[in-house]
Every structure is written in C-alpha cells, then in structure tokens.
Amino acid sequence: MEKIPRRRQAYLYIQQRILSGDLPAGSQISELTLAKEIGMSRMPIREAIRQLEVEGLVRQVPRFGTIVHSLDRAEMAELYEVREALESHTAESVAGRLSAEDTQMLSLLCKRLLQVARELRESDEKTFSPELLQSFLAADMGFHMVILRAGGNRRMMKIVSDLRVLSRIFAAKREPHNLNIVVNVYRFHRRILRALKTANGKMARYWMQEHIRASRRLALESFDRRQALGEAKNAMPLALPQDLLEELNQIEAREANKT
C-alpha cells in the first residue's frame, strides 16, 4: 500500500479536527502542539495549514497566529449562491442521462431521508440525536454528490464539495434540526429526482435552485438569531459522515494528481 505523504497526513488530521468540532471556529492552531500530537516535524504541519488556508478553513491573524476561520454573514450567503449556480446547472445537464445505478442510489437516499423523518416522528425527541443527525447529513450530502458525479466534471465537483464542507462547518452552530427541515429536504430531493428521471432539465434546475435557496434562508436566519442572542447555547457539534469526508478527500487527491 502506498504510504501517505506526511503533509497529506497532517492535512487530513487537522481537517478532521476542524470538522469534528475539536478545533471550533475562532480557536487558535498551534503548529508545535499539532506536531507533537501527530508525531512529525513542524514543516508538514505548516504546509498543511497553508492548504487549509487556501481552502478557507483557517486564516492568519497578525500578532495572533493561525485560527479556524469564522464566516461572516456575507461569506455564508456567497457559499450558497455559488452552490446554487453550479449545482442547478449540473442537475439540468444530467436530466435524462443518469445511469441506472445512479438513479437507484438517488432513490435509496430519498428513502433514507424518509426513514430519518419517521424515526424522528416516532421518537420522544423534538430534535435529532447525534446518530440521527449523521444519517440525515449522509443522505442529504450523498444525494447532491451523486448528481455532481454524474455530471462528469471533477473540478466542478471538487469546488462544490469544498463549498458544502464550508457551509456545513459554519452552519453547525445553528439550532438543531427538526422534523420540518427533514421533510422539506425530502420533498425537494423527491421533486429533483422526478425531474431527472423524466428528462425535464428545466424542472431539475428549478427545484435544485429552490432547494439551495431554502437552505440558504435557513442558514442566514439562524445566523441572525445567533447574533441577536449572542450565540445560541443549544448548538450541536457537527462531524461530517466519514465516508463522505473520505470521498471529498479522494476528489481532491485526483485533482492534485492532474495538475
């Protein structure tokens, strides 16, 4: 098995610490501490941090050092606007030409969302448990990634995947998801899938746009509430599903090998 370069090991380690919430937005990153934790010199740590800075996960603050980036409202809105443009274009372009395997996977992911909704409805809880949240994220993000992959544009998929990672990280402090959110996501996905199956590109574009716009509204409304309340205390930590995180990293690795 090919050995993973040290810079890559450091990148994956720091990325996972950020995505898991161990290094929350606004926290300082110490090269020395990370080097000791991973068991390597500071050079690959420094190179990994540079890459994370390019991707928008961390930033350099004069006289303070490296911190995990905290999005402002405008930046969050921009992430969703770019996603809307790219993902709606892809949905229109793949309408009517999905493989049987992709169509089956999209149907399965829709059913998984419906199952999450049922489990939440039948439980005594008003919001997700951490396990149910992971199931929801996996089904939601997986649906979008299948469509992006079907588009065949790996660079576009990498861009949107990065944006999804960023928007998920920085929306992680919003109020916990509830049943209405799950049901609405399911309905949007079902409509998108129907348009894709019937080769209706215009409707696939329309419903993808409406889906991402609805997500954008929720994220910004939550951001505004947090600002008004001085950050909500009932925020839920977020860790991306490991299989999706690995797929995002594989996309990045393929793009790096092409350059």
N, C-alpha and C positions, 0 to 999 in steps of 0.2 A: 504494500500500500504506500502511495506517495506521501511523503512527510509534508505536513502543512508548514509553510514558512513562518518564522517567528512573528513577523509583522502581521500576518494573517491571524495567527493565534491570538495576538494581543488585540487586534481589531474585534474579533468575534467575542472575546471575553468582555471587553469594555462595552460593546454594543449590547450584549445580553444584560449586563449590569444596569444599563440605562433603561432597556425595555422592561426589565422586571421591576423597576422602581427602586432598586438598591441605590442607584445614583439618580435621585429625582431632579427635576428641573430646578436650576438655581444652585445646585450643590457644586462644590469645588472638586476638581480632579487632580490628584497628586500623582505625578509620574513615578516618584520614588515608592509610594505606597503600592501602586499597581505593579511595579516591577517586582517588589517583594512578594506580592500575592501570587503572581504568575510564575515567578522564578526565572526571570530573564533580565537582561540589561535594560537600561532606560531608552536606548536607541530605537528598538522596535516599538516600544510604547509611544515614543514621540512621533514616529511615523504613522502609527495607528490613529493617534489623536489628530494629526493633520488631515487624514482621510475623513474622519468623523466631522471635522470642522467644515470640510468641503461639502459634505452631505447635510450640514445644517444641524447636526445633533449637539455639537458643542461650539463654544466661541471663546475667543481670547479677550480678556478684560485687562486693560493696562493696570499695573501695580497690584493686580489681584490673582491673575493666572487664568487657567482654563476652567470654565464652568459649563455645566449642562445647560444648553440653550433653552430659554423660556420664550415661547412665541407670544407676540402681542396680537391684538385682535385683527389688525390688517394682514399680518402674515398668515394667520389661520384662514382668513377669508380667501387669500390668494391661493393657498393649497387646494381648497375645494374648487376654485374657479378653473385651475389648471386641470384637475381631475375631471371636471365636467366636460371640458373641451376634448380631452384625449379619449376618455372612456366612451363618451357618446359617439365619437367618430368611429371608434373600434366596433361598438355594438352595431352601428349601421352597416359597416363594411363586412361583418361576418354573418349577417342575417341571411338565412337560407343556405349557407355553406358550412355549417357546423358538422363535424363528424358524428357518427352515431355514438361514439364513446363520449365525446364532449357533451352531447345532448343528454345522454344518460346521467352523466356526472352532475350537470346543472339541475336536472330533475331531482336527483338524490339530495343535493344541497338544499333545494327548496323544501323537500320533505323533512330534512333535518331541522330547518328553521321552524317548521310547523310543529315538530316534536318538542322543540325547546319551548314554544309557546304553550303547548299542552302541559308540559311538566311544570311550568311556572304557574299556570292557571290552577292546576291541581294541588299545588303546594300551599302551605300556610303563609308563605313569604310574599311580601309586596314587590321585592326586587330580587335580582339574581344572586345566587350563591357564586363564589369564585369558580366552581366547576361548571355551572351552567353558563356563566359568562364566557368561559373559554369555548364551550360548544357553540355559542352564538357567534363569537368572533370568527371561529374556524369556518362556519357555514357561510357567514357574510363575506368574509375576505376571499374564501375559496371560490365563491360564485364569480366574483369580479376577476379573479386571476385566471379562471378557465376561459373566460371571454377574451381577456387580453392575450393569453397564449394562443388562442385560436386565430387571432389577428395576424400572427406570424412576425410581428415587428418587435424583436427582442429589446431594442433600445427604448421603444415606447413603453414596453412592459417594465423595464428597469426604472424608467422615470416615474411611472405611475406607482410602482411598488414602493419606491422611496417616499413618494408623497403620502401613500397610505400609511406607511410606518410613522412618518412625522405627524400626520393628522391623528392617528391613534394614540401616539405618545402624549401629545399635548391636549387631547380631549379626554385624557384618562382621569382628570380631576373633576369631570362633570358629575352630576348626580347619577346614582346607579340606574341602570336600565330598568325599564318596567315592561309590563305586558304589551302596552300600546305600541311601544317602539318596536318590539319583536314582530308584532302583527303587521305593522306598516312596512317594515323591511321585507317580510314575506310577500306581501301583496305587490310591492314594486318588483321583486325578483320574479314572481309568477307572471306578471304582465310583460316584463322584458323577455322572459323565456318564451312566452306565447308568440311574441313578435318575431323572435329569432327562428322559431320552428316554422312559422308561416311565411318566412322570407319578406317580412314587412320591415324594411330597413328604416323607414321614416318613423314608424312607431317604436322600434327598438331604440333609436336615437332619442325620441321624445321621452320615453319612460326612464331611460338612463339619466337624462338631464334632470327630470323631475325628482328622481331618487336621490341624486347627489345634492341637488338644491335643498331638499328636505333635510338631509344630513347636515348640510351647511347651516341651515337655520337653527337646528337643534344645538349644534356646537357653539354658535355665536350667542344664542340666547343663554346657554349655560355659562359661557364666558362672562357675559354681562351680569348674570346673577352672582357669580363668584366675586366679581369686582365690587358689586354693591354690598355684599356680605363680608368682604374681606377674606375670601376663600372658604368654601364650604367644608365643614368638619366631617361630613359623611362621604367624602371622596373615596372611590375604590381604586386600589392599585391595579395596574394593568401589566400583564405579561403576554406578549403575542404567542399564539399557539406555536410550539416548537417546530412542527412540520412546515408551517408557513414561513417561519423565520429561516429555516434551512433552505427553503425554495428561493426566497429572496436573495440569500447569500450565494446560491448556485447561479442565479441570473447574473449577479454582479461579477462572479468569477468568470463566467463565459464572456461577458462584455470586456473584462480586463484582458483576457487572452486574445481578443480580436484586435486590440489596439497595439 
